[in-house]
Every structure is written in C-alpha cells, then in structure tokens.
Amino acid sequence: MGKGVVKKAFIDTIPVMTGYVVLGIGFGILLRTNGYGGLWALAMSVFIYAGSMQYAGISLMASSASFITVALTTLMVNCRHFFYGISMIDKYKDAGKKKPYLIFALTDETYSLVCKDIDGVDEKDLKKYYLLVSAFDQVYWVTGSLIGSLLGAIIPFSTEGIDFSLTALFITVFTDQWLHTKNHFAAISGLIATVLMRLIFGADNFLIPSMVLIAVTLIMGRKFAGSEVEK
Amino acid sequence: MSRAHAMISVAIMALVTIMIRFLPFVIFGKKQNTPKIITYLGKVLPHAIMAMLVVYCLKNISFASVGGFLPELIAGAATAGLYVWKKNTLLSIGLGTVIYMLLVQLVF
C-alpha cells in the first residue's frame, strides 16, 4: 500500500468534505437549538451516520415521536441505501475485515465515489481505497456536526447555497458515468422515472415510488441496457 | 421529551439504518455466485440512482418565479459543462457551488 492510495482517496473526497462539513455544521446548530448538545451530535453522527435522517431525527426527537414512528420514518428515509448495497455486493465481496465498516458507512456521497470504476488504483489496493474514502467521509461529517454544535453561532460569513456542493457532486458523477458509456438506458430511465414520480407524489414522498419504478423499468427493459452490461 | 426517550430514538434510528445497509449483503452476499439479476442491477443501478439523486437534490425547484429554478439551472449546467470540458471534479464542483452561492445571495 503506497502513499498514493491515501493521497488519491483524500483528493477524491475533498468535494464531500466541503458538503459534509457545511451540512454537518447545519445539523449541529439545529440539534443544539433543540436542546441537544455536542455529545448528542457526536453520537448521532458516529452511530446513525445518515445525513437527511439525522435532520429528520431532530424533529422526531423534538416532537417526542413514538418509537414506531421513529422506526418507520428511518425505514422510509433510508431505504434507498438498500439499492446502494445491491450494487456494491460484488465490489465489496472480498473485503474481509473491512467489509462491515464499508457497509455501515455507505452514504449517498460515499456511494457516489465508490460505485464508479476507480482509475489509478491497483487492484490489490482497491479495498484499502474504499475504506479510506468511507472513513474520510465520516470524519468530515462528524467534524462538521461537532463544529456546528460547539461553534455554530460564530461563523462570520453567509454560507447560504453552499449545500449545492452535494448537488454538484452528484451532477459530476452523473456526467462522468454518461461520458463513459454508450448506452444511456439506465441513466435516462432513472431521470424520467424520478421526475415523473416527483410530479405525481410531490417533493416529500417521491423517493420510494421512484425506486420501485426504476427497479421495474431496469428489470423489464433489460434488453435495452445491452452494452452497459458488458462494461 | 425525556433524555431517555431521545436516547432510545437515536438507538432506533441507528439500528434501522444499519439493518437497511446490511440487508442486501445478508440476502445476496453469501452465495458463491451472485444471482445474474443482481449482477445486472449492480451494473445499471449506479447510473439510474445518480440521476435519481440529482433530481432529489433539485426537488424543491419551482417554475413559479425565475429565482425558483434559474440559479439551479445555471449552476447545474456550469457544473456539467465544466466537467465535460475539463474532466476535473474539484473544479466543476467548486466553481458550480460558487456560482450558485453568488446567484442566491446576490442576484435572486
């Protein structure tokens, strides 16, 4: 294992660092506003480690939601992670001792970095690379949460709009995947299905229908995905 | 809410999230040969899911006013365009984000 892998993992995760530190700070501030301090921020970012769920969790905790509500909300907000797992089964197959953490730490952003073909990393260093990317990302998230919880009130400039960095991250990964494949059946299916479901179900409830429609479309339309399967 | 109630809520959120993340590996990971359909989905899902995440991030845009979608459109196009041109992830995300921040803070 050379320094090269560490350096590459660090450079590749810099976009996530920006987004996670900022969103983490937002989370920490909001949590403190609701009466839960630094230890809570630390515990949630270490053990739950799922950004949008942690935001949702604050309102659940603040409203004394029932445990059933907490469990069901978590299930609905996070069930997209089941999809990430499905597409990482082969890549994480022989990861040995690293595997449990790799699976635990598979967030949207980490997934966007590990789901694509990794250039410039030796086959033997690949699992190490996955581990470093996963761990770096969680360190950024935990650090952001703590900064927000402890120092949130004294940030001197307006960070409005900085959360676009995560949108931009997904856009570049999407563009990169698009440029690397000739067959765009999957990308276009995903786009159309999600836009359609957003229009039908509204901004708060469209993720689950989108995932169902995507899965059905991809499985039914297998023959259209031809060259992508070869890749 | 009592601290105990909040603590149990955090534990539930953590456990359910962990369960969701491990479930695919528990169901499909043990087999010697991954079922064909799963291998297929593993290859095509990243493309479809990245599209889904982009739409998810832009879920709150509205066409009722110019400020409701133009910042996202301009910054998003800049991010993708820069990437096609320079193939540099950091440059695309950095510039795209700065453009977006300037637009929402100063223009719209």
Chai-1 contact restraints between the chains, C-beta under 6 A:
chainA,res_idxA,chainB,res_idxB,connection_type,confidence,min_distance_angstrom,max_distance_angstrom,comment,restraint_id
A,I14,B,L90,contact,1.0,0.0,6.0,A-B,restraint_1
A,P15,B,I93,contact,1.0,0.0,6.0,A-B,restraint_2
A,M44,B,V10,contact,1.0,0.0,6.0,A-B,restraint_3
A,F47,B,A14,contact,1.0,0.0,6.0,A-B,restraint_4
A,I48,B,M13,contact,1.0,0.0,6.0,A-B,restraint_5
A,I48,B,A14,contact,1.0,0.0,6.0,A-B,restraint_6
A,I48,B,T17,contact,1.0,0.0,6.0,A-B,restraint_7
A,A50,B,T17,contact,1.0,0.0,6.0,A-B,restraint_8
A,G57,B,M13,contact,1.0,0.0,6.0,A-B,restraint_9
A,M61,B,M1,contact,1.0,0.0,6.0,A-B,restraint_10
A,M61,B,A6,contact,1.0,0.0,6.0,A-B,restraint_11
A,M61,B,S9,contact,1.0,0.0,6.0,A-B,restraint_12
A,S64,B,M1,contact,1.0,0.0,6.0,A-B,restraint_13
A,F67,B,I12,contact,1.0,0.0,6.0,A-B,restraint_14
A,V70,B,S9,contact,1.0,0.0,6.0,A-B,restraint_15
A,V70,B,I12,contact,1.0,0.0,6.0,A-B,restraint_16
A,A71,B,I12,contact,1.0,0.0,6.0,A-B,restraint_17
A,A71,B,V16,contact,1.0,0.0,6.0,A-B,restraint_18
A,T74,B,M13,contact,1.0,0.0,6.0,A-B,restraint_19
A,T74,B,V16,contact,1.0,0.0,6.0,A-B,restraint_20
A,L75,B,V16,contact,1.0,0.0,6.0,A-B,restraint_21
A,N78,B,T17,contact,1.0,0.0,6.0,A-B,restraint_22
A,N78,B,I20,contact,1.0,0.0,6.0,A-B,restraint_23
A,C79,B,I20,contact,1.0,0.0,6.0,A-B,restraint_24
A,H81,B,I20,contact,1.0,0.0,6.0,A-B,restraint_25
A,H81,B,R21,contact,1.0,0.0,6.0,A-B,restraint_26
A,F82,B,I20,contact,1.0,0.0,6.0,A-B,restraint_27
A,F82,B,L23,contact,1.0,0.0,6.0,A-B,restraint_28
A,F82,B,P24,contact,1.0,0.0,6.0,A-B,restraint_29
A,F83,B,L45,contact,1.0,0.0,6.0,A-B,restraint_30
A,F83,B,I49,contact,1.0,0.0,6.0,A-B,restraint_31
A,G85,B,P24,contact,1.0,0.0,6.0,A-B,restraint_32
A,G85,B,F25,contact,1.0,0.0,6.0,A-B,restraint_33
A,I86,B,P24,contact,1.0,0.0,6.0,A-B,restraint_34
A,I86,B,L41,contact,1.0,0.0,6.0,A-B,restraint_35
A,S87,B,G42,contact,1.0,0.0,6.0,A-B,restraint_36
A,S87,B,L45,contact,1.0,0.0,6.0,A-B,restraint_37
A,S87,B,P46,contact,1.0,0.0,6.0,A-B,restraint_38
A,I89,B,F28,contact,1.0,0.0,6.0,A-B,restraint_39
A,I89,B,G29,contact,1.0,0.0,6.0,A-B,restraint_40
A,I89,B,T34,contact,1.0,0.0,6.0,A-B,restraint_41
A,D90,B,T34,contact,1.0,0.0,6.0,A-B,restraint_42
A,D90,B,G42,contact,1.0,0.0,6.0,A-B,restraint_43
A,I103,B,R21,contact,1.0,0.0,6.0,A-B,restraint_44
A,I103,B,F22,contact,1.0,0.0,6.0,A-B,restraint_45
A,I103,B,F25,contact,1.0,0.0,6.0,A-B,restraint_46
A,L106,B,R21,contact,1.0,0.0,6.0,A-B,restraint_47
A,C115,B,P46,contact,1.0,0.0,6.0,A-B,restraint_48
A,S158,B,Q105,contact,1.0,0.0,6.0,A-B,restraint_49
A,E160,B,V104,contact,1.0,0.0,6.0,A-B,restraint_50
A,E160,B,Q105,contact,1.0,0.0,6.0,A-B,restraint_51
A,G161,B,Y100,contact,1.0,0.0,6.0,A-B,restraint_52
A,G161,B,M101,contact,1.0,0.0,6.0,A-B,restraint_53
A,G161,B,V104,contact,1.0,0.0,6.0,A-B,restraint_54
A,I162,B,M101,contact,1.0,0.0,6.0,A-B,restraint_55
A,F164,B,T97,contact,1.0,0.0,6.0,A-B,restraint_56
A,F164,B,Y100,contact,1.0,0.0,6.0,A-B,restraint_57
A,S165,B,I93,contact,1.0,0.0,6.0,A-B,restraint_58
A,S165,B,T97,contact,1.0,0.0,6.0,A-B,restraint_59
A,T167,B,C57,contact,1.0,0.0,6.0,A-B,restraint_60
A,A168,B,T79,contact,1.0,0.0,6.0,A-B,restraint_61
A,A168,B,I93,contact,1.0,0.0,6.0,A-B,restraint_62
A,A168,B,G96,contact,1.0,0.0,6.0,A-B,restraint_63
A,A168,B,T97,contact,1.0,0.0,6.0,A-B,restraint_64
A,L169,B,I93,contact,1.0,0.0,6.0,A-B,restraint_65
A,F170,B,M50,contact,1.0,0.0,6.0,A-B,restraint_66
A,F170,B,L53,contact,1.0,0.0,6.0,A-B,restraint_67
A,F170,B,V54,contact,1.0,0.0,6.0,A-B,restraint_68
A,I171,B,V54,contact,1.0,0.0,6.0,A-B,restraint_69
A,I171,B,G76,contact,1.0,0.0,6.0,A-B,restraint_70
A,I171,B,T79,contact,1.0,0.0,6.0,A-B,restraint_71
A,I171,B,A80,contact,1.0,0.0,6.0,A-B,restraint_72
A,T172,B,Y83,contact,1.0,0.0,6.0,A-B,restraint_73
A,T172,B,T89,contact,1.0,0.0,6.0,A-B,restraint_74
A,T172,B,S92,contact,1.0,0.0,6.0,A-B,restraint_75
A,V173,B,M50,contact,1.0,0.0,6.0,A-B,restraint_76
A,F174,B,M50,contact,1.0,0.0,6.0,A-B,restraint_77
A,F174,B,V54,contact,1.0,0.0,6.0,A-B,restraint_78
A,T175,B,A80,contact,1.0,0.0,6.0,A-B,restraint_79
A,T175,B,Y83,contact,1.0,0.0,6.0,A-B,restraint_80
A,Q177,B,H47,contact,1.0,0.0,6.0,A-B,restraint_81
A,A186,B,V44,contact,1.0,0.0,6.0,A-B,restraint_82
A,A186,B,H47,contact,1.0,0.0,6.0,A-B,restraint_83
A,A186,B,A48,contact,1.0,0.0,6.0,A-B,restraint_84
A,A187,B,H47,contact,1.0,0.0,6.0,A-B,restraint_85
A,A187,B,A51,contact,1.0,0.0,6.0,A-B,restraint_86
A,S189,B,A48,contact,1.0,0.0,6.0,A-B,restraint_87
A,G190,B,A48,contact,1.0,0.0,6.0,A-B,restraint_88
A,G190,B,A51,contact,1.0,0.0,6.0,A-B,restraint_89
A,G190,B,M52,contact,1.0,0.0,6.0,A-B,restraint_90
A,L191,B,A51,contact,1.0,0.0,6.0,A-B,restraint_91
A,T194,B,M52,contact,1.0,0.0,6.0,A-B,restraint_92
A,T194,B,V55,contact,1.0,0.0,6.0,A-B,restraint_93
A,V195,B,V55,contact,1.0,0.0,6.0,A-B,restraint_94
A,R198,B,K59,contact,1.0,0.0,6.0,A-B,restraint_95
A,A203,B,K59,contact,1.0,0.0,6.0,A-B,restraint_96
A,A203,B,N60,contact,1.0,0.0,6.0,A-B,restraint_97
A,S210,B,M52,contact,1.0,0.0,6.0,A-B,restraint_98
A,I214,B,A48,contact,1.0,0.0,6.0,A-B,restraint_99
A,L218,B,V44,contact,1.0,0.0,6.0,A-B,restraint_100
A,A225,B,V44,contact,1.0,0.0,6.0,A-B,restraint_101
A,E228,B,V44,contact,1.0,0.0,6.0,A-B,restraint_102
A,V229,B,K43,contact,1.0,0.0,6.0,A-B,restraint_103
